């Protein structure tokens, strides 16, 4: 309840304060009373007091371009007293030099007519060259287009320096502005025309909304870099581009005023299309945008460039590293050199070895890491493989030279001596050898290096006689003669194998014959031990056993058992006279039984006789 | 009976007549053979004499400082396949004098390929290599050990050991009593033969084998691919050794010094073995 009462009291007091407020008043101020041609100045007309206010209808002064940029309102409560104000903002663009008087403007507020004070603006002329083309009646950038589009777009070529050296990289900026209301579309990217220089690929770096002359512009910035190819005076540009913009349709009938066209400046956007896009359609139109050219003076590089200068221009630093630092003679060492800075990196080559004697170097590889959009600053890294041909304590010093355009002179950077350990090989000669160093592989192979001698060696004499025989590069194994020669041992092997086979067969036949004889002898011996054998058979078999044993025992295995008689058997077994007689009697008794058919003795053989014969036969060995 | 004799005689006569007819033919054939052999011998002698005269003339040109004429003379002999170590050595010297170190090294290498113990070629090869800063292929440790004998020596050793081993095996197969000593000896021979064959294969495919070639062009770059615009692998001074691994059109893929591999145009290198 108390809170409601408090709010009601505040409202009553507020209304009373407004009712008791002062009568309306008006002030006008310039942000700067001194300006130069092309430099904008802000004008503010502030109406304080209650009631509605109407701004001045137009402010038109010859030599000044004045546009309304908007209206702002303020409402303040201070110690229970309230105040309100309306501020009308204008931008003044001086078109020429001189002293301008802004006359009092009539403002209606709270039913009263108020007048602003008279203001003075001193405009000075601009010294130097104008490189920018801004929208306006005096715009040059798009003059080839209709007067309408001339106010809608602009192009600027920003070259930071007016002098450069041949080959020096000069960064260039291209700014293209489009009135935000034309819905621009770039159909052809900007191109820097001109001769005598090379330009790098254009990179779009930013797109911002800027207020220029009180009008919002979409400003697209492109960056690139140019390098002059020869000395002389050049004109860089103009920059040309093509775009499509939306502009109001042309009408023959006079159009109504738009809120934008406050100053009757023939602003194309005074067309009602822009205040109400749906009232009628605009048309898309192709326009060409171009900037003013910029002069550039190009100076030649001074003579007497150092030997390690490869055309690099700019400002650089060098850092070097090597791995490994402990090697054998002939082993590779990778030397990494990083050259950082700003300049024409496409002409930055690998640093040179100041003294490469005793070293073998291989072509370096390189890679570039750029730090900006156009590649004029960054780090170029080189990797070079070197290998010592002899004992060394330090890596050779690397030298890199460039031209510093700021100093106007050549600068040579040297690497710090890097300590290394090289093992194996001969120590480095104290006196510089005239002969070039041998290759690492040669050193590794262990040949005596001729390079270490102080005097170049000459080749040996010509040989007056050719070799006796014509030689062949074909290896022996591939020659026909060698292959044919292999037929000799092959034939010998075949003969040898054949002979061995024949021997084996012969041996086999003899073995089979011996086996048969042994088998027969065993059978007969078995029969002789039986009692049922007749005397005729007994003696015949006994004699046959003796013949078989004699044939088997004879040195010459080819003896026919049938041809063996008692004497031969006795000789074969070297029998004594007693055994010889017993053997002879055995053969005689056999003959008697075989040829006479009878026997002088008994019809049967006594056991003693059998035992005697068996004993005789069994002892034949 | 008399008729039979007569016929018999006539038969015998005919037989005799045949023999008497073939004798002159045989003599005629022998005459042709001798004539052919003599003609071949004469041609051989004439060719040899011509080659010697050419060699002497080229030497004379060299002595007078007419190195290009000397090179032409030596090259003519090379084209006639009159190959010998001294010819290639002298040709290498002539190229050296014209400062064509690549071809000088190539011909010294050829002289050494024909005669492994050619002291003059060895000495001049080293000088030429140092002049040209030529790179050499580094043989493996195994290859270095095997190089105490040549491929041909290993080939002979392999053949002898192989046949001995084979004879031993045959003897063992047919022997009534298999002697352990004979078996061991046979196996040892076969092992030696196998090792010799392996040594031949290793050397023939090694850094100084049949794939060995010498860079004869100037400013030769071994590249990563078969295109002049491909990245460079290694710069090869003239006289550098490479080992051809394969060929593709005008390019060859080769093993390079420092254990690298790359493509080189065939026109920039020549094989040592002709």
Interface residues (C-beta under 8 A of the other chain):
Chain A: X332 X360 X362 X363 X435 X436 X437 X438 X439 X440 X441 X442 X444 X445 X447 X448 X449 X450 X451 X457 X458 X459 X460 X461 X462 X463 X464 X465 X466 X467 X468 X469 X470 X471 X472 X473 X474 X475 X476 X477 X482 X486 X489 X492 X493 X496 X497 X500 X501 X503 X504 X507
Chain B: X51 X52 X55 X56 X59 X62 X63 X81 X82 X83 X84 X85 X86 X87 X89 X90 X93 X96 X110 X113 X114 X115 X120 X123 X124 X126 X127 X128 X129 X130 X131 X133 X134 X135 X136 X137 X138 X139 X151 X152 X155 X156 X159 X163 X166 X167 X170 X171 X173 X174 X176 X200 X204 X210 X221 X232 X234 X235 X240 X257 X258 X272 X273 X274
